Amino acid sequence: MSGAQPESEIRDVDWYGEDLSGREHTAVRFAAVDLTEATGEGVVFTDCVFVDCRFTAATFTDAAFLNCSFTGCSFSQARFTACKVVGSRFSRCTFDLLDVDGGDWSFVLMPGADLSRVTVAGTRMREADLTGARAAGATLRGLDLSAAELSGIDLRGADLRVQRPERPRPAGRRAGRGPDRRHPGGRARHHPGVGRRPRSPGLAGSAGYWAPISADRRRQERPACPSRPPRSTPT
């Protein structure tokens, strides 16, 4: 944290299932606040202190927790997608089934944290302090751990593959192509004139059948060339 002291306090508030999208809090102390199943898209917390707060099954997207402090908080089954948690400190917190997808968690302080049942994928964690963290069996895929402090960390049985987990392809899309432009019934959409040979006056059949034209008819329809005047011979 930056060392800024909280300027206000929110205590014993029930934000169960609350939508926090778009809110901003700076230098606020949150004590015993229930954020179970809360959601927040674009919510920003800066220099805030969280003590004994519950983030159980909460979902945050494009949110920011900048230079915050978390003490005795529960993040069980919480999900953070593309969030910034830069410079935050975690002490005596629980992370059972925490899911972190992308985002920037650089400079976080999580020494001794129990991360054995977390899933973190494609996240930047540069210079993070994970000293003595218990991450046996955790899923830690595609992370940027440049200059991170990993001394004493337990990674037995952890999934440390570089590739991120394969995500199911959204319905209506084909590999290597754009959207599958089909009707809901699955039939290909017809575009008039696309993929068909245009009709020509030289082809018989009003219904579009490709019946050949006889050579006599072609000669009849071919315009006659104008005759040239005879050349004058010099006398």
Summary of the structure (lengths in Angstrom):
residues: 235
radius of gyration: 34.5
end to end distance: 114.6
largest distance: 124.6
contacts: 595
relative contact order: 0.08
helix: 3%
strand: 29%
